[in-house]
Amino acid sequence: MATITVRQLDDEVRRLLKVRAALHNRSMEAEVRHILTSAALDVDGQWSTARTRRPTDDPRPTLRLTEREEEVCDLVALGLSNRRIAARLYLSERTVESHVSAILRKLDFPSRSSIAHWHARRPPQS
């Protein structure tokens, strides 16, 4: 077992780690453990049974978005705020926030811009 000690994390790295940990309902320590474990598995070419990756250039897991999450995802990709998405879909802002959080969690993305980038590259849904 190896022990890694990080004495001084860059403020931006610490902020991003806190956000990512919060998105996954983990402590920062648990999130670091997850990131390092995933990286180690990727290097060895072994995949976790909890997350099987498809052999394509899209590294997203095979989780499916609900129909409503697909709609929200489309609007996030267009750059709309939660308020504007809520108005367009006749939902509350809180409901839209929940859908965006679910999308980020399912796709393991850190931000809305990641959704937009992924959305632009993915094949059309049938």
C-alpha positions as CSV (number, residue, x, y, z in Angstrom):
1,M,0.0,0.0,0.0
2,A,1.4,3.4,-0.9
3,T,0.7,6.6,1.0
4,I,0.5,9.9,-0.8
5,T,0.8,13.1,1.1
6,V,-0.1,16.4,-0.6
7,R,1.1,19.2,1.6
8,Q,0.0,22.1,-0.5
9,L,-2.8,21.8,-3.0
10,D,-3.3,24.6,-5.5
11,D,-6.5,26.6,-4.5
12,E,-8.1,25.8,-7.8
13,V,-7.4,22.1,-7.5
14,R,-8.8,22.1,-3.9
15,R,-11.9,23.9,-5.1
16,L,-12.5,21.5,-8.0
17,L,-11.9,18.5,-5.7
18,K,-14.5,19.9,-3.2
19,V,-17.0,20.3,-6.0
20,R,-16.4,16.9,-7.5
21,A,-16.6,15.3,-4.0
22,A,-19.9,17.0,-3.3
23,L,-21.3,15.9,-6.7
24,H,-20.6,12.3,-5.7
25,N,-21.6,12.6,-2.1
26,R,-18.1,11.7,-0.9
27,S,-15.5,13.3,1.4
28,M,-12.5,14.9,-0.3
29,E,-10.4,12.0,0.9
30,A,-12.8,9.4,-0.6
31,E,-12.9,11.4,-3.9
32,V,-9.1,11.4,-4.1
33,R,-9.1,7.6,-3.4
34,H,-11.6,7.1,-6.2
35,I,-9.7,9.2,-8.7
36,L,-6.4,7.5,-7.9
37,T,-8.0,4.0,-8.0
38,S,-9.6,4.8,-11.4
39,A,-6.3,6.1,-12.8
40,A,-4.5,3.0,-11.6
41,L,-7.1,0.7,-13.2
42,D,-6.9,2.6,-16.4
43,V,-3.1,2.3,-16.6
44,D,-3.3,-1.5,-16.1
45,G,-6.1,-1.8,-18.6
46,Q,-8.4,-3.4,-16.1
47,W,-11.9,-2.0,-15.7
48,S,-13.9,-1.8,-12.5
49,T,-17.0,-4.0,-12.4
50,A,-18.9,-1.0,-11.1
51,R,-18.2,1.0,-14.2
52,T,-17.7,-0.8,-17.5
53,R,-16.5,1.5,-20.3
54,R,-17.6,1.1,-23.9
55,P,-14.8,0.5,-26.4
56,T,-15.4,3.8,-28.2
57,D,-13.9,7.2,-28.1
58,D,-16.7,8.3,-25.7
59,P,-15.5,7.4,-22.2
60,R,-18.9,7.9,-20.6
61,P,-20.5,5.0,-18.8
62,T,-23.4,3.2,-20.4
63,L,-26.0,4.9,-18.0
64,R,-29.1,6.2,-19.8
65,L,-30.6,9.6,-19.2
66,T,-34.3,9.8,-18.7
67,E,-36.4,11.5,-21.4
68,R,-36.6,14.7,-19.2
69,E,-32.9,14.6,-18.5
70,E,-32.3,14.4,-22.3
71,E,-34.5,17.6,-22.7
72,V,-32.6,19.4,-19.9
73,C,-29.3,18.2,-21.3
74,D,-30.2,19.7,-24.8
75,L,-30.9,23.0,-23.2
76,V,-27.8,23.0,-21.0
77,A,-25.8,22.4,-24.1
78,L,-27.3,25.5,-25.7
79,G,-26.0,27.5,-22.7
80,L,-29.4,28.2,-21.0
81,S,-29.5,28.9,-17.3
82,N,-31.6,26.9,-14.9
83,R,-34.1,29.7,-14.8
84,R,-34.5,29.8,-18.6
85,I,-34.7,26.0,-18.8
86,A,-37.3,26.0,-16.1
87,A,-39.4,28.6,-18.0
88,R,-39.1,26.8,-21.3
89,L,-40.1,23.4,-19.8
90,Y,-42.6,24.7,-17.3
91,L,-40.7,23.4,-14.3
92,S,-39.4,25.0,-11.1
93,E,-35.7,26.1,-11.0
94,R,-35.2,23.5,-8.2
95,T,-36.5,20.7,-10.4
96,V,-34.2,21.8,-13.2
97,E,-31.3,21.9,-10.7
98,S,-32.1,18.3,-9.7
99,H,-32.1,17.2,-13.3
100,V,-28.8,18.9,-14.0
101,S,-27.3,17.3,-10.9
102,A,-28.5,13.9,-12.0
103,I,-27.0,14.4,-15.4
104,L,-23.7,15.5,-14.0
105,R,-23.7,12.5,-11.6
106,K,-24.7,9.9,-14.3
107,L,-22.1,11.1,-16.8
108,D,-19.5,11.8,-14.1
109,F,-18.9,15.3,-15.3
110,P,-17.6,18.2,-13.2
111,S,-19.5,21.1,-14.9
112,R,-22.2,22.2,-17.3
113,S,-19.6,23.0,-19.9
114,S,-18.6,19.3,-19.9
115,I,-22.2,18.5,-20.7
116,A,-22.2,20.9,-23.7
117,H,-18.9,19.5,-25.0
118,W,-20.1,15.9,-24.7
119,H,-23.4,16.8,-26.2
120,A,-21.8,18.3,-29.3
121,R,-19.7,15.2,-29.9
122,R,-22.2,12.4,-29.2
123,P,-24.1,10.6,-31.9
124,P,-27.8,11.4,-32.4
125,Q,-30.2,9.6,-30.0
126,S,-32.8,7.4,-31.4
